[in-house]
């Protein structure tokens, strides 16, 4: 029997940036301001405790026929 564990993250406010790496090679997700970014090819995140976190995202425009995420509204 293969039981899956479910993990739930709760925040008081929507985080600006969340990167999730699953257990499989292609099991990744990036969320910016609570919206999932689709068609990601590459993500680079620079973070430290005493500086702002910066990130670069390379993605394929209109991947899988979906509209790209916009960060307004």
C-alpha positions as CSV (number, residue, x, y, z in Angstrom):
1,X,0.0,0.0,0.0
2,X,1.4,3.4,-1.1
3,X,0.2,6.1,1.3
4,X,0.8,9.7,0.2
5,X,1.6,12.3,2.9
6,X,-0.1,15.6,2.6
7,X,1.6,18.8,3.6
8,X,-0.3,22.0,4.2
9,X,1.5,25.4,4.6
10,X,-0.6,28.2,6.1
11,X,0.4,31.8,6.2
12,X,-1.3,34.9,7.7
13,X,-0.5,36.8,4.5
14,X,0.1,35.7,0.9
15,X,3.9,35.1,0.5
16,X,5.6,37.0,-2.3
17,X,7.6,34.0,-3.5
18,X,7.3,30.2,-2.9
19,X,9.3,27.6,-4.7
20,X,8.3,24.0,-4.1
21,X,10.5,21.0,-5.1
22,X,8.7,17.7,-5.0
23,X,10.3,14.3,-4.9
24,X,10.3,13.7,-8.6
25,X,12.6,15.4,-11.1
26,X,9.9,17.5,-12.8
27,X,7.8,18.0,-9.7
28,X,8.4,21.7,-9.2
29,X,6.1,24.7,-8.7
30,X,6.7,28.5,-8.4
31,X,4.1,30.8,-6.9
32,X,4.5,34.6,-7.0
33,X,2.0,36.6,-4.9
34,X,-0.1,33.5,-4.5
35,X,-0.4,32.8,-8.2
36,X,1.2,29.7,-9.8
37,X,3.7,30.6,-12.6
38,X,3.3,28.2,-15.5
39,X,5.8,27.1,-18.1
40,X,8.9,27.5,-15.9
41,X,12.1,26.5,-17.5
42,X,14.6,27.8,-14.9
43,X,14.5,29.6,-11.5
44,X,17.4,31.3,-9.7
45,X,16.8,32.4,-6.2
46,X,19.3,34.4,-4.1
47,X,18.3,34.7,-0.4
48,X,19.9,35.6,2.9
49,X,18.6,36.7,6.3
50,X,19.9,40.2,6.1
51,X,19.1,41.1,2.5
52,X,16.1,41.2,0.2
53,X,15.4,37.9,-1.7
54,X,15.9,38.3,-5.4
55,X,14.9,35.8,-8.2
56,X,15.2,35.3,-11.9
57,X,12.6,33.2,-13.8
58,X,13.1,31.8,-17.3
59,X,9.9,30.4,-18.7
60,X,8.3,29.5,-22.0
61,X,5.6,32.0,-23.0
62,X,2.1,30.5,-23.4
63,X,3.3,27.0,-22.4
64,X,0.7,24.3,-23.0
65,X,-1.7,26.8,-24.5
66,X,-2.2,28.6,-21.2
67,X,-2.0,32.4,-20.6
68,X,1.1,33.5,-18.7
69,X,0.7,34.7,-15.1
70,X,0.4,38.5,-14.6
71,X,1.3,39.9,-11.3
72,X,-1.3,42.8,-11.3
73,X,-4.5,42.2,-9.3
